[in-house]
Amino acid sequence: MSSSPLMPAASRSTSLSSSVVTDSEFPLGKTITLGKLLSLTVTEDSLIILDENIKKSSRSCCSAWPTGLQSRFIAEGPADTVVVNRKRTIALYNILWADVGATAITLNFAESASNSSVRPTSLTYPFQLTTLESVEKWVLYLLDRAYEDSLALKRFKVIINPFGGSGQAVNIFEKQSKALLEAARCKLDIEHTTHYKHAVDIAENLDIDLFDGIICCSGDGVPHEVFNGFAKRNDATRALNKIAVCQLPGGSGNAMCWNLTGTGSASLATVAIIKGKRRSIDLLSITQGNSRLISFLSQSVGMIAEVDLGTEHLRWMGDARFTVGLLQRISRQTVYPCDISIKTAIEDKDSIRDHYRTYEGDKGIIKQDIDNGSQFPGLKYGTVNDPLPEDWETVHHAEMGIFYAGNMAWMSAGANFFPASCPRDGFLDVITIPGTLSRLSATKVLLAVEKGHHFNLDQVNYKKVVAYRITPHKREGVTEEYVSIDGERVDFAPLQVEVHQGLGTVLAKGDGYEAPGV
C-alpha cells in the first residue's frame, strides 16, 4: 500500500488547518479511534498512541510490532494467549509529518538515538472504524498542533562548506540531518561551496521565490557570506525578509546554531530548524577603508581577535584552543592600545538588565509588507572616513585587553559573552576589559563567561550602543595584528559599525537567543 503527503507543497501555509479543521471539531485531547484496539489522541503537547492487541502467542505478538519499541505484556486467560498493552507518547515538537493512504496513517517523527541525538522514525497504523475524510481532518489537526506558527513543508537551499572546521560538514549533513529533513517533507536544493566567498555569489543570485530558507552547514563564515550576498542585491530588503538564514554545526565556530537552536548536535539542530519560527534579527553595517561589510555576529579587536585568528596552529585542539590561547595572553597581561568612539544607548548594568527582561518576551514577528525593489539601507552615521558625530564619546585606551562587540549571546560553545543580547532591540552589546588585570582576576572573568556571569563582575565594562568606531594602534615589535568580523580576518585598520534593527530573518527555536540571560 502506498501513501502520499496529505497536503501538497503548493497549498502549504503557516497554519496547516486554519481553513479546514477547527478546535470545535477536534477539541484539545480529541481521540480518533482507528480500530477496536487502536486510538490516537492529541493533547496539549503530545500525541498519545494507545494500541492494544490480543495475539495467540507472545512470539507472534512481538513480531507484529515495529522494532525499537518497548512492550508491556500482561498474562491473562489461557496459557497461549498474551494481552499486549502498549501506550506510546510522542512530543508534538518531534512530529515531523503524517501521510494518509487509503487504509492507513504513517507518522514520521524524531526519536531519541542517544542523549544528544535523534533519528527519523516512522510508524504505520491501519484504520478500520473511521472514514478517510475523518482521518484526513484529524491528521490536519495533528500537524497544525505540531507546527503551530512554524511553516511546514519548508523549501531549503542547503549550502555545505566541505572545507570548514575539521572537514566533516558533508558527512554531518548526510548522516545526521538529511533524513530528518526528508521525513518532514522539506524540499532540498543542495550545493557545496568550492571557493572563498562562493556563498556570497549563491545568495546574490538566488531565486528567492523558490525558497523559504538557507541552511548553512558550516561554521559562521558561510552565514556571514550569505548576508553579504543578499546585501548586494537590488532587492536586498525583500531577500533579507523572505529568506530565513540558519545553521547546522559544520565548522569550528557554530555560534548561529547555538544561539538559535541551543545545541551543537546536528540532528537536534535539524529538528529545531524544521520546527523553527521566523524571527527578525538586527544586522550591522561595517565600513573599513572604502569597503562596507554586513555582520550578524561580532567584531573583536585585541585578545579575542588574536585568539580567534592567531591560533590556527592549535585547531587540532577543537574549542579548547580558544581557552589555551586566552590563558597564554592573560598570563602575559597583553595589551592592545586603541581609540574607541561610541554612541551609547544604555551604559549601566541595572538598566541593561531591565532592558533585556523587557525584550525577552518580544515575539519578533516578521513584517510582510516590504518594498520589492528596496536596496540595502543607507548609513545613518556615515562611514569610517567621515568626521565623527558630535554626540559620540571618544576615549583613548592605552591598556585595552579585550574589545568585543556582539550581536548574539553565544560566540561559541560555552562562551556566553553577551548574555544581555536581544535579537532585534536595535542595539549592539559591547564589552571592554583592561589587559592589566591580575592573572587571578582575568581567570575569574574567563571562568564566568560560560554562563554569562561575567556580566556582574566589576572588571567587565558592558554597554549597549547603536554605533561605534574603533581605531586600533600597532604595537612596537609585533608583526601580526588582528581584527575579526564574524570570526573572519579583516584589515588591521579603523572600522565603524552601526545597527540596522530587525533587518535580517532567521529560523529560531524560541523568541530570544537560547542562552542564559541576565
Summary of the structure (lengths in Angstrom):
residues: 518
radius of gyration: 26.2
end to end distance: 54.7
largest distance: 93.1
contacts: 1724
relative contact order: 0.12
helix: 27%
strand: 34%
